[in-house]
Amino acid sequence: MENIIKLSATQIGKEINLGRVCPIELTEAYLDKINLCLSSKSIFTTVMTNHALKQAHEAKLRVKNNTQVSLLDGIPISWKDLFDTARVSTEAGSALLKGRVPTEDALVVKNVTKAGVISLAKTHMTELAFSGLGVNPITKTPENSINSILAPGGSSSGAAVSVTLNLVAGSIGSDTGGSVRVPAAWNKLVGLKTTHSLLNLRGVVPLCPRFDTVGPIVKSVEDATNFLSILLGQQKIKLNDTALTTKSFAVIETTLLENLDDEISLSFENSLDLLSKNGVKITRLKSNIISEVMDLSSLVFSPEAYGTWKDLIEQNPDKMHAPVLERFRSGQSVSGPTYVRAWQKLEHLREQYINMVSQFDVTLAPTTAITPPKIKHLLNNDAYFSERNLLTLRNTRLANLMGLPALTLPTKTNFCGFMLMGKPFGENTLLSIGKSVETILKYES
């Protein structure tokens, strides 16, 4: 079974459907691996053993009766600990929510359960999802799956680590400014940020409701596609065979390429070279739109986050990690008129951006500007924490600000994700292109 759990979720699903893998034995194998993992308590908030085994028995019966309900029927996954799960603690990485136990599942959890997927565990995360580093001294900090002294990326930190360590077959996270894509990139995984409002957020603990999105952290674009399908509660999404030579890509040479770590810059340029050698047309653009959009970040994210959590935060501010608290509180200095004007400008810039890239199928950028910092340094220096956090989220944040779907793919270089951004609600096109790009990066790197 050890070789099986190294496969992608879709590959395992095919083995289950063929009757070569038993969902019960598979679930037990993951549980055994979790029990043997010395760092499991810093990855998972809760392991739902009895619940998972019950679901596994139901999945086995469906296999026996040939009544499987999806390609991922019988697959054990983890959930970031901000998705409501009935009668199971959901605290969103915060001492402010300690003891919070929902009475029903989030809608996306219900959809995934209907597809026969097994909910095995809940994972640790950044406080209230408001940091891209994945470091949380209030609850637990999962160690980076590639190098244990480094930050795992956040806020869906435990989600990504649990997949790379083969403790689950996939995980579901959330992305408000990069919280799916950063940990995916720093743990060498595929991460999909969906278009805002594509997936229903009922039962998902909010951070910034106008930016919050849900997305999978998985081992392949095929997995991301199949997970998106079941999150939507739909039949399988079919990817189109995409000849990249017929597509047009853009690289916007402004803010997103500034102050890159050497490894990030080299990996990105190497990936572009690989695509070019495979006949992909890449156009380099320059535009002030990106910097203008980025300048609005502090005027729209922090006020909304603080407005969402102000009352609870100010009742017990000492229960929060100082730089996270500071980031929330920065929102109180933004006046109502300033916030409204910022949104008006943002909506105008969204129109300009879409017009600028209208002739291109996707735009490309490094997923993060930096490689993961050391956990110890982040915990010992609040100013360093804040500075690294903002730089970590800089590139990913663009898709959230512009309302775009975005996909990060692993490259041959650890921690160096390759990001593709599509058009609003253009997930099918983005994933189809992403699958072809994945093949080039994976087999020709």
C-alpha positions as CSV (number, residue, x, y, z in Angstrom):
1,M,0.0,0.0,0.0
2,E,3.0,2.3,0.5
3,N,3.5,2.6,-3.3
4,I,-0.2,3.3,-3.8
5,I,-0.4,6.2,-1.4
6,K,2.4,7.9,-3.3
7,L,0.2,8.1,-6.4
8,S,-2.1,11.1,-7.2
9,A,-5.7,11.0,-6.0
10,T,-7.0,10.4,-9.5
11,Q,-4.6,7.5,-10.0
12,I,-5.7,5.9,-6.7
13,G,-9.3,6.5,-7.6
14,K,-8.8,4.5,-10.8
15,E,-7.3,1.6,-8.8
16,I,-10.3,1.7,-6.5
17,N,-12.7,1.6,-9.4
18,L,-10.9,-1.3,-10.9
19,G,-11.2,-3.2,-7.6
20,R,-7.4,-3.3,-7.1
21,V,-7.5,-1.1,-4.0
22,C,-9.9,-1.5,-1.1
23,P,-11.1,1.9,0.4
24,I,-10.9,0.4,3.9
25,E,-7.4,-0.8,3.5
26,L,-6.4,2.5,1.9
27,T,-7.8,4.5,4.8
28,E,-6.2,2.3,7.3
29,A,-2.9,2.7,5.5
30,Y,-3.1,6.5,5.7
31,L,-4.1,6.3,9.4
32,D,-1.1,4.1,10.1
33,K,1.2,6.5,8.3
34,I,-0.3,9.4,10.3
35,N,0.3,7.5,13.6
36,L,3.9,6.8,12.6
37,C,4.6,10.4,11.6
38,L,6.4,12.2,14.4
39,S,5.1,15.6,13.3
40,S,1.5,14.6,12.7
41,K,0.2,16.7,15.7
42,S,1.7,19.8,14.1
43,I,0.0,19.0,10.8
44,F,-3.5,17.9,11.9
45,T,-5.9,19.5,14.4
46,T,-8.1,16.4,14.3
47,V,-7.9,13.0,12.8
48,M,-11.5,11.7,12.3
49,T,-10.7,8.0,12.5
50,N,-14.1,6.6,13.2
51,H,-15.8,8.9,10.8
52,A,-13.3,8.1,8.1
53,L,-13.6,4.3,8.5
54,K,-17.4,4.5,8.4
55,Q,-17.1,6.4,5.1
56,A,-14.5,3.8,3.9
57,H,-16.9,0.9,4.6
58,E,-19.6,2.7,2.6
59,A,-17.2,3.3,-0.3
60,K,-16.2,-0.4,-0.3
61,L,-19.9,-1.4,-0.6
62,R,-20.3,1.0,-3.6
63,V,-17.3,-0.6,-5.3
64,K,-18.8,-4.1,-4.6
65,N,-22.1,-3.0,-6.1
66,N,-20.5,-1.1,-8.9
67,T,-22.3,2.1,-7.8
68,Q,-19.4,4.5,-7.3
69,V,-20.5,8.1,-7.4
70,S,-17.3,9.8,-8.7
71,L,-13.8,9.2,-9.9
72,L,-12.6,10.1,-6.4
73,D,-15.0,7.8,-4.5
74,G,-13.1,6.2,-1.6
75,I,-10.2,8.7,-1.6
76,P,-9.2,10.0,1.9
77,I,-8.5,13.8,2.1
78,S,-7.8,16.5,4.6
79,W,-9.6,19.8,5.2
80,K,-8.1,23.1,6.3
81,D,-9.5,23.9,9.7
82,L,-11.8,26.6,8.6
83,F,-14.3,24.4,6.8
84,D,-17.2,23.6,9.1
85,T,-17.5,19.9,9.9
86,A,-20.5,18.8,12.0
87,R,-19.6,17.9,15.6
88,V,-15.9,18.4,14.9
89,S,-14.0,21.3,16.2
90,T,-13.3,24.0,13.6
91,E,-11.2,26.8,15.1
92,A,-9.5,28.4,12.0
93,G,-6.1,28.4,13.7
94,S,-7.1,30.9,16.3
95,A,-7.4,30.8,20.1
96,L,-10.3,33.3,19.7
97,L,-12.4,30.4,18.3
98,K,-11.2,27.7,20.7
99,G,-14.1,25.3,21.4
100,R,-16.0,26.2,18.3
101,V,-18.0,23.1,17.1
102,P,-20.3,23.5,14.1
103,T,-23.6,21.7,13.9
104,E,-23.4,21.0,10.2
105,D,-21.0,20.6,7.4
106,A,-20.0,23.4,5.1
107,L,-21.7,23.2,1.7
108,V,-18.5,22.2,-0.1
109,V,-17.9,19.5,2.5
110,K,-21.4,18.2,1.8
111,N,-20.7,18.2,-2.0
112,V,-17.4,16.3,-1.5
113,T,-19.1,13.8,0.8
114,K,-21.8,13.2,-1.8
115,A,-19.0,12.3,-4.2
116,G,-17.9,9.5,-1.9
117,V,-14.7,11.2,-0.8
118,I,-13.5,10.3,2.7
119,S,-12.9,13.2,5.2
120,L,-9.9,11.9,7.1
121,A,-8.6,14.9,9.0
122,K,-8.6,18.7,9.6
123,T,-5.3,20.6,9.2
124,H,-3.5,23.4,11.1
125,M,-3.4,26.8,9.5
126,T,-2.4,30.4,10.0
127,E,-4.5,32.4,12.5
128,L,-7.8,33.2,10.8
129,A,-6.0,32.7,7.5
130,F,-4.3,36.1,7.6
131,S,-0.7,35.2,6.8
132,G,1.0,33.5,3.8
133,L,3.9,32.1,5.8
134,G,2.1,29.2,7.6
135,V,3.8,30.0,10.9
136,N,1.4,29.9,13.9
137,P,2.9,30.0,17.4
138,I,-0.6,30.2,18.9
139,T,-1.6,26.7,17.8
140,K,0.9,24.7,15.7
141,T,3.3,25.3,12.9
142,P,3.6,22.4,10.4
143,E,7.2,21.9,9.3
144,N,7.9,22.3,5.6
145,S,7.7,18.9,3.9
146,I,10.9,19.4,2.0
147,N,13.0,21.1,4.7
148,S,11.8,21.1,8.2
149,I,13.5,24.3,9.3
150,L,11.6,26.3,6.8
151,A,8.1,27.9,6.7
152,P,5.5,25.6,5.1
153,G,3.6,28.5,3.4
154,G,0.1,29.5,4.4
155,S,-2.4,30.0,5.3
156,S,-3.3,26.4,4.2
157,S,0.0,25.1,5.8
158,G,-1.0,21.7,7.2
159,A,-3.1,21.1,4.1
160,A,-0.1,21.2,1.8
161,V,2.2,19.4,4.1
162,S,-0.3,16.5,4.6
163,V,-0.4,15.9,0.9
164,T,3.4,16.0,0.2
165,L,4.1,13.6,3.0
166,N,1.5,11.2,1.6
167,L,-0.7,11.4,4.7
168,V,-3.7,12.0,2.6
169,A,-4.4,11.9,-1.1
170,G,-5.4,15.6,-1.4
171,S,-6.5,18.5,0.6
172,I,-8.9,21.4,0.4
173,G,-7.8,24.9,1.4
174,S,-8.9,28.5,1.0
175,D,-7.2,31.4,-0.9
176,T,-7.8,35.0,0.0
177,G,-4.4,36.4,-1.1
178,G,-2.5,33.3,-1.9
179,S,-3.3,30.8,0.8
180,V,-3.7,27.8,-1.5
181,R,-0.9,28.7,-4.0
182,V,1.9,29.6,-1.6
183,P,1.9,26.4,0.4
184,A,1.4,24.4,-2.8
185,A,4.5,26.1,-4.3
186,W,6.6,25.7,-1.2
187,N,5.7,22.0,-0.9
188,K,6.1,21.1,-4.6
189,L,2.4,20.7,-5.3
190,V,-0.4,21.9,-7.6
191,G,-2.7,24.5,-6.2
192,L,-5.8,26.0,-7.7
193,K,-7.3,29.3,-6.7
194,T,-10.8,29.5,-8.1
195,T,-12.7,32.6,-9.2
196,H,-14.4,34.4,-6.4
197,S,-18.0,33.2,-6.0
198,L,-17.6,30.2,-8.2
199,L,-17.8,28.0,-5.1
200,N,-20.3,28.6,-2.3
201,L,-18.7,29.8,1.0
202,R,-21.5,28.8,3.3
203,G,-19.9,27.2,6.3
204,V,-16.4,28.5,5.6
205,V,-14.9,30.7,8.4
206,P,-14.5,34.0,6.6
207,L,-11.5,36.3,6.4
208,C,-12.4,38.8,3.6
209,P,-15.7,37.7,2.1
210,R,-15.2,39.7,-1.0
211,F,-11.9,37.9,-1.7
212,D,-12.2,34.5,0.0
213,T,-12.1,31.5,-2.4
214,V,-11.9,27.7,-2.0
215,G,-9.4,25.4,-3.9
216,P,-7.6,22.1,-3.9
217,I,-4.0,21.4,-3.1
218,V,-3.0,18.2,-4.9
219,K,-0.4,16.3,-6.9
220,S,-1.5,17.0,-10.4
221,V,-3.7,19.2,-12.6
222,E,-5.9,16.2,-13.3
223,D,-6.5,16.0,-9.5
224,A,-7.2,19.7,-9.3
225,T,-9.8,19.3,-12.1
226,N,-11.5,16.3,-10.5
227,F,-11.6,18.0,-7.1
228,L,-13.1,21.2,-8.5
229,S,-15.8,19.1,-10.1
230,I,-16.9,17.5,-6.9
231,L,-16.5,20.8,-4.9
232,L,-19.0,22.2,-7.4
233,G,-21.3,19.2,-6.9
234,Q,-21.2,18.6,-10.7
235,Q,-20.4,15.8,-13.0
236,K,-16.8,15.4,-14.1
237,I,-15.3,18.4,-15.8
238,K,-13.7,17.5,-19.1
239,L,-10.5,19.1,-20.0
240,N,-9.9,19.9,-23.7
241,D,-6.8,18.6,-25.5
242,T,-4.8,21.8,-25.7
243,A,-2.1,22.4,-28.3
244,L,0.0,25.1,-26.7
245,T,1.3,26.2,-30.1
246,T,-2.2,27.6,-30.7
247,K,-2.2,29.6,-27.4
248,S,-0.8,32.9,-26.5
249,F,0.8,33.6,-23.1
250,A,1.8,36.9,-21.5
251,V,4.4,37.9,-18.9
252,I,3.9,41.3,-17.3
253,E,7.3,42.6,-16.6
254,T,6.6,44.9,-13.7
255,T,6.1,44.4,-10.0
256,L,5.7,40.6,-10.2
257,L,9.3,40.2,-11.4
258,E,10.9,42.6,-9.0
259,N,13.1,41.6,-6.0
260,L,13.0,37.8,-6.8
261,D,15.2,35.4,-5.0
262,D,17.8,34.1,-7.4
263,E,16.4,30.5,-7.4
264,I,12.9,31.9,-8.1
265,S,14.1,34.1,-11.0
266,L,16.2,31.3,-12.6
267,S,13.5,28.7,-12.3
268,F,10.9,31.0,-13.8
269,E,13.1,31.9,-16.8
270,N,14.0,28.3,-17.3
271,S,10.4,27.4,-17.4
272,L,9.7,30.1,-19.9
273,D,12.5,28.8,-22.1
274,L,11.1,25.3,-21.9
275,L,7.7,26.5,-23.1
276,S,9.3,28.6,-25.9
277,K,11.2,25.5,-27.1
278,N,7.9,23.7,-27.3
279,G,6.4,26.3,-29.6
280,V,4.6,28.4,-27.0
281,K,4.2,32.1,-27.9
282,I,5.1,34.3,-25.0
283,T,4.8,38.0,-25.1
284,R,6.4,40.3,-22.5
285,L,4.4,43.3,-21.5
286,K,5.0,46.4,-19.4
287,S,2.1,48.1,-17.6
288,N,1.5,50.4,-14.7
289,I,-1.8,48.7,-13.9
290,I,-0.1,46.1,-11.7
291,S,1.6,48.5,-9.4
292,E,-1.6,50.6,-9.2
293,V,-3.5,47.5,-8.2
294,M,-0.9,46.5,-5.6
295,D,-1.1,49.9,-4.1
296,L,-4.7,49.3,-3.2
297,S,-4.0,46.1,-1.3
298,S,-3.8,47.6,2.2
299,L,-6.9,49.7,1.5
300,V,-9.2,46.7,0.7
301,F,-7.8,43.6,2.5
302,S,-7.1,44.8,6.0
303,P,-10.2,46.9,6.5
304,E,-12.4,44.0,5.4
305,A,-10.5,41.5,7.6
306,Y,-10.6,43.8,10.6
307,G,-14.3,44.7,10.0
308,T,-15.0,41.0,10.0
309,W,-13.2,40.1,13.2
310,K,-12.9,43.5,15.1
311,D,-15.3,42.7,18.0
312,L,-13.8,39.3,18.8
313,I,-10.2,40.5,18.3
314,E,-10.6,43.4,20.6
315,Q,-12.1,41.3,23.4
316,N,-9.0,39.2,23.6
317,P,-6.1,40.7,21.5
318,D,-3.5,39.1,23.8
319,K,-4.6,35.7,22.4
320,M,-3.1,36.6,18.9
321,H,0.4,36.5,17.5
322,A,1.6,40.1,17.5
323,P,2.3,40.6,13.7
324,V,-1.0,39.0,12.8
325,L,-2.8,41.2,15.2
326,E,-1.0,44.2,13.8
327,R,-2.0,43.3,10.3
328,F,-5.6,43.1,11.3
329,R,-5.5,46.3,13.2
330,S,-3.9,48.2,10.3
331,G,-7.4,48.1,8.8
332,Q,-8.9,50.4,11.4
333,S,-6.9,53.4,10.1
334,V,-8.7,53.2,6.7
335,S,-11.8,55.4,6.6
336,G,-15.1,54.3,5.1
337,P,-14.8,56.8,2.2
338,T,-11.2,55.7,1.5
339,Y,-12.3,52.0,1.4
340,V,-15.2,52.8,-1.0
341,R,-13.0,54.8,-3.3
342,A,-10.3,52.1,-3.3
343,W,-12.9,49.5,-4.4
344,Q,-14.2,51.9,-7.1
345,K,-10.7,52.2,-8.4
346,L,-10.1,48.5,-8.1
347,E,-13.1,47.7,-10.2
348,H,-12.0,50.2,-12.9
349,L,-8.5,48.6,-12.9
350,R,-10.0,45.2,-13.2
351,E,-11.7,46.3,-16.5
352,Q,-8.4,47.8,-17.7
353,Y,-6.5,44.6,-16.9
354,I,-9.0,42.3,-18.6
355,N,-8.8,44.5,-21.7
356,M,-5.0,44.5,-21.6
357,V,-4.7,40.7,-21.5
358,S,-7.8,40.0,-23.7
359,Q,-5.7,38.6,-26.6
360,F,-3.8,36.2,-24.3
361,D,-5.0,32.9,-23.0
362,V,-3.1,33.1,-19.7
363,T,-0.6,35.3,-18.0
364,L,2.5,33.9,-16.3
365,A,4.4,34.8,-13.1
366,P,6.5,33.2,-10.4
367,T,4.1,32.0,-7.7
368,T,6.1,33.6,-5.0
369,A,8.9,36.2,-5.0
370,I,10.9,34.4,-2.4
371,T,11.7,30.9,-1.1
372,P,10.5,29.9,2.4
373,P,12.2,31.7,5.3
374,K,13.4,29.9,8.4
375,I,10.7,29.4,11.0
376,K,13.0,30.3,13.8
377,H,13.8,33.7,12.2
378,L,10.1,34.5,11.6
379,L,9.2,33.7,15.3
380,N,12.2,35.7,16.7
381,N,11.6,38.9,14.8
382,D,8.1,40.4,14.3
383,A,9.3,43.0,11.8
384,Y,11.0,40.3,9.7
385,F,7.8,38.2,9.9
386,S,5.7,41.1,8.6
387,E,8.1,42.0,5.8
388,R,8.5,38.4,4.6
389,N,4.8,37.9,4.8
390,L,3.9,40.8,2.5
391,L,6.6,39.8,0.0
392,T,5.4,36.1,0.1
393,L,1.9,37.1,-0.9
394,R,2.8,39.8,-3.4
395,N,2.5,37.8,-6.6
396,T,-0.4,35.6,-5.7
397,R,-2.4,38.6,-4.4
398,L,-2.8,39.9,-7.9
399,A,-5.2,37.2,-8.9
400,N,-7.4,37.8,-5.9
401,L,-7.4,41.6,-6.5
402,M,-8.3,41.1,-10.2
403,G,-10.9,38.3,-9.5
404,L,-9.0,35.7,-11.6
405,P,-8.6,32.0,-11.3
406,A,-4.9,31.0,-10.9
407,L,-3.0,27.8,-10.9
408,T,0.5,27.0,-9.5
409,L,2.6,24.2,-10.8
410,P,5.7,22.7,-9.3
411,T,9.0,23.0,-11.2
412,K,12.2,20.9,-10.9
413,T,13.5,23.5,-8.4
414,N,12.1,23.1,-4.8
415,F,9.9,26.0,-3.6
416,C,9.7,27.6,-7.1
417,G,6.1,27.5,-8.3
418,F,5.1,28.5,-11.8
419,M,1.8,30.4,-11.8
420,L,-0.7,30.7,-14.6
421,M,-3.6,33.2,-14.3
422,G,-6.7,32.9,-16.5
423,K,-9.9,34.9,-17.1
424,P,-12.7,35.2,-14.6
425,F,-14.7,31.9,-14.4
426,G,-12.3,30.5,-17.0
427,E,-11.3,27.5,-14.9
428,N,-11.8,24.9,-17.6
429,T,-9.5,26.7,-20.0
430,L,-6.9,27.4,-17.3
431,L,-6.8,23.8,-16.2
432,S,-6.7,22.5,-19.8
433,I,-3.7,24.8,-20.5
434,G,-2.2,24.0,-17.2
435,K,-2.3,20.2,-17.9
436,S,-0.3,20.7,-21.0
437,V,2.2,23.1,-19.3
438,E,2.5,20.6,-16.5
439,T,3.6,17.9,-18.9
440,I,6.3,20.1,-20.3
441,L,7.6,21.2,-16.9
442,K,7.4,17.7,-15.5
443,Y,9.0,15.6,-18.3
444,E,11.4,18.1,-19.9
445,S,12.9,19.9,-16.9
